Amino acid sequence: MSARSYLDWNATAPMREEAKAAFTAAVSRVGNPSSVHAEGRAARALIETAREQVAALVGAQPGNVVFTASGTEANMLALMPAIETADEKRPRSRLFLSAIEHVSVRAGGRFPREGIDELPVCPDGRLDLAALTAAIANTPRPLVSLMFANNETGIVQPVAEAAAIVHAAGGLIHVDAVQAAGRIPCDITALGADLLTLSAHKIGGAKGAGALIRAREDIHFPEPLVRGGSQERGLRAGTENVAGIAAFGAAAVAARVGRDGEAAHMSRLRNELEVGLLAVTPDATVFGRETGERLPNTTLFAVAGIKAETAVIAFDLEGVAVSSGAACSSGKVQPSHVLAAMGVSAPLQRGALRVSLGWNSTEADVEKFLSAWRKLASALSKGRQGIAA
C-alpha cells in the first residue's frame, strides 16, 4: 500500500521530533510539580521552562502564560464577564464575536446567551471594522473576541486595527491565535491583543495542552475556570500535564525558529496545489485567493455539484486526508457558518473542502492530491453529462 498524504494540518499537526523528545524525557520522570522535594522541583522546572518557551513564541512575558488542557479551554477562560483590569473592576457588559469564530468561541464562554452579539464580516472574509465600531460605540466595557486567522479559509483578520477600535471604546480584545502561531508573525504587543489563545497540537506539540496568554499582569480573572487547587496562578486547579506542557514548549521553540522557512515552503506548495486544482477544474472557487492575506498553508475550495462528505471519503480512499471546511466535532458535515457569513451560496457552503499543509509536506503530497482530484472531477463530469443526456 502506498504511503498516505496527510493534508489536514489545521485539524492537528504531527508531533515535531523536538516535542517527542521533550515528551519522552518528561513522561519518564516522577514528581508532582506542586511538591517541594527534588523530584517535584524538577517537574516544576520543566513547566517553567516551557512557560518561557511558549511566551517567546508570541513575545509575551512568561508570568502571563496560563497553561490549560486545550485551546478550547483557554477560550473558555478568556470569555468571562468578571474579567478585571487595574482600572476597571466592574463586569464586562457584553461579548462581541465575529461571525466566523471557532465553535469554542461562538459558545460564548461564561457570558449568558443574551449578552453575546455577533459581528458581520465582509465578503472577503475579514471582520467589518465599521460594524465593530458602531456595535461597541455605546457599550460600556465591551469584550471582543476575534480570531487571528480563520481555521477554514485561512484568511487573516485585521486584529491590530480591531484592537485599536476596541481600546478606544474602553474594551478588551481576545485573540484566538491557534491557527496563526508558528505560521505567520504572532506578537501579542504588535497585535494589540489583551488575551491570546494557543494550542500545542496545532504547532507540533502533544494534544492535551493549550495556553491563555495575557498582555500584561493587571488583567485579572477573579473566577477560576477549574476550582480545587492553586495551580496556574489559581486559575486552573489540578496537577499540570507535565509531559504535554514540556512538549508544548519544545514545539514552540521549533515553530519560532523555523517559522519563516516553513512558511515559505508551505506557501510554495499551496500555490502549486491551487494552480493544479484550477487547471483541472477552472470553475472551482478558492476562497480568499484573490482578496487578502491568508495563512501560507491553507486552501479552502468548492466546486458546484460536489458534496463535501462524498469528496472527503473519495480522497481518503485514494490515500489523501483532507477535511470538509465545516466538519464539526461529531465528524458530521454541516454547511459552513464561515462561508455563510461571507455570503457564499448554500451549495458551495455544503461542498467546501479544506486542504492544509505542514512543514514536512512534499511535492509528492501535492501530486497525490491532484491525482485524486482528477479522478473525482472526472467522475463528476461524467455524472453531469449523464444528467444532461
Phi, psi and omega in degrees: 000130182290157182297144177278157176247117181267111183233046180227046185292337178289339175282312174193149178257148172299153178292134175291154179300322179298322180289321177299316181296316180294320180296313182298317180295320183287321185289341179276352180272150172253156179130127175273128184297350176268354180277151185266352180285176186302318180295320177294319179295326178293320177294319178297322180297323178297318180294316183290328174296315178297324179299318177295319183292318179292320178299319182296330180299330184238015176069032182254172174273136182306323181294349180260008178263124175246120179278140178231183179273350183186170172294323178300316179294323177297319177297320179298319179294319184293323188271077185231125178301329187277003181305136186238161168228175180300329184261351186217113180254348181285152181298149174290133188282323183213156175248130178246128182237143171289154184289354184249014184292158174297153183302330180293335175271320179300336177293339172088007180057233182257017173278142174292153183303323181287352179260014184242132176239142180259135180257137182284160171246160177280167179303338178278002176087005180257150181304138175281102185293327177295320178293322176299312181302314182293321186293322185261001186304318184246026181251116179289135173054052181289150169245127182242138176239123181221123179291152180283316178219136185287137183289338179268305185272336187079001183291130182276134185268155180281066188295312182299319178295317179295320180299319179298319179295316182295316181293325177296334179268005179081022183252181175241151178234130176256136182238120173276103184255022184305316183277338187272323185302132180085350180248325176224162178305132186219082182252123187298327179286314179298325179287335185078016182286141173272326179223144184221133180254136175230158176227132185296315189285348176282339182250010178101015174267194179272150172294147178103014177217139176212183180205143168248128187241130177268147177284334182206162188288338185281354174282121190231140176251103183287345182243112178300150176285318177235122181267157174126004179183171185260011181298154179051057178057029179079007184264342180211099180290156178115145179299132184293151175281083189301311182295317179295322180290321177298319177294324176301313180298315180296320178295323179297319178297312181297319180294321181291315182291321186263003190305308186297315180293319179294320180297318179297319179297312181294320180298319179297315179293320179298318180296320177298317181297316183290323176298315179294320179300313182288335175291323179284317182228086182299339181273005178291145174256120175257109189289128178085356186294326186253356193248342183182183182290135176235166169299147184289351186248358195246132173230121172244124184219164177209151174229130180304133177100346179260130176267136186300316183296323178294317182293319180300317179294318180298317177297318181299319179295335177270004177086024181236126179262112173231180180224163168288146176296344184235027177295130180259181187295339180277353181088357178277156179257126180232158176305141185286121176291335178292310180292327176298318179295333179276357179083017180285144183297153183302316179301320179288327175302315184287340184255006185292136178238138180249129174245123180229127185263173179218185188294334179248018171294153186231169174297329177296324177295318179297316181293324177296319176299312182295324177297316178295322180293323178300318179295315181294316180295323178295317178297321178296317181298318179295323178295321178294319180296322179296320180293320181294326180290000000 
